[in-house]
Amino acid sequence: MAVLSIKFLGIDFPNPFILASGPPTADSSQIIGAFHSGWGGAVLKTISLVPSKHPASEVLTIRSGRLRWGSVGVESVSDKSVDQWGEEIDRIRDSFPNRPLIASITGENAPSSWIELVSRLQQFPINAFELNAGYSNFEGDVGFGTELGQDIQTLAKVVDWVKSASDLPLIVKLSPNVTDIIPIARAAVDAGADAFTATSGLLGVGGVDTYSLKPLPWENGVGLSGEYTGPGLRPVALRWTALIAKSLSAPIIGCGGVFTWQDAAEYFTVGASAVQIHNAAIWEGIQIIDDLKSGFERYLERMKLSTPSDLVGRALPHIVGFNDLDLDFKLVATLDESECIGCELCVRVCNDGGFQAISMVGDIAKIDNSKCDGCGLCIYVCPPDIMEMVPRDQIER
């Protein structure tokens, strides 16, 4: 029988599902409720020496009809002081003395800012720090939306400041808004970082109200670029997780678009040892943990794996660069004609975006294998899901 417990940085978690820093971890009552529901751990809403006021309009959900693609949120640190957070942490510990708590932190361009924050917070019973490199950079001409995690030298300097003041494990939550994440991650490790969270959100503008001409989300007629999180972030964060896992030995927490146990399993296969969850807990409620735990446990049993750790990195050998591909290997599309509903969607995408290999014969879609180049567009638009890709040599035998 599979068990969900993991050990990360020497910390025991009852399961690998951790609430990410944000609204669901803004106070003790929410975290206690989440722990009663079964969450494996929590990252406290980002703490600074100077508490932050919240903007009037903080989050915009990006949607198409009823389908939600993600959210763009304007970053803000917790409105609670360090001393208030000490009281909140003590309340959590009264109910859950051993459930892992990670303090997300941010500071200013001075060692004293970070050292004082870390020194005061570590007096309370927390297990680790998470340095949020997705927050705005504080050094030099930061410009529009520049993040700490985009500046190798400054990030390394901050990591060194934090590690000089504490022996607790330090996790760096990396920014995805970079050309190459590996030099940044390597510099953080060299400066003393113990692990990574991959990643914070993509920088973006939620949109513009085309009638009022105001950016979204907006406050009093003006707006900012914010962090795009949710399902659309997952492919980016998966890529960075895989590259970090291939390049460095530091453990990783996957973060970005985890809504189902399948999403979590993907992060494990590319090198993560735990996952953080944000939007799903907000959109679906903290009770989503029931489906995450039960589904992941059944999956591990089907895969004949004992723990989540047995899954870590299983997909990495299959993730290669373009130059490593066998360009002589070809796929072609096939379909179960008896199940075709005659919707013609595959014909349209093949004509306009593919290789004009599909046509309608009566009410049935027919594939011309001599034209099919195996692009795969058709299988993603087929409503009854009756199309699949097979090696061309199987068709030609």
Beta strands, then each sheet from edge to edge (+ up, - down):
strand 1: 6-8
strand 2: 11-13
strand 3: 17-19
strand 4: 41-47
strand 5: 59-64
strand 6: 67-73
strand 7: 101-105
strand 8: 128-132
strand 9: 170-174
strand 10: 195-198
strand 11: 202-204
strand 12: 207-209
strand 13: 214-216
strand 14: 218-219
strand 15: 222-223
strand 16: 226-229
strand 17: 252-255
strand 18: 274-277
strand 19: 331-335
strand 20: 358-361
strand 21: 364-367
strand 22: 387-391
sheet 1: 1+ 2-
sheet 2: 3+ 4+ 7+ 8+ 9+ 10+ 17+ 18+ 3+
sheet 3: 5+ 6- 16+ 11-
sheet 4: 12+ 13-
sheet 5: 14+ 15-
sheet 6: 19+ 22-
sheet 7: 20+ 21-
end
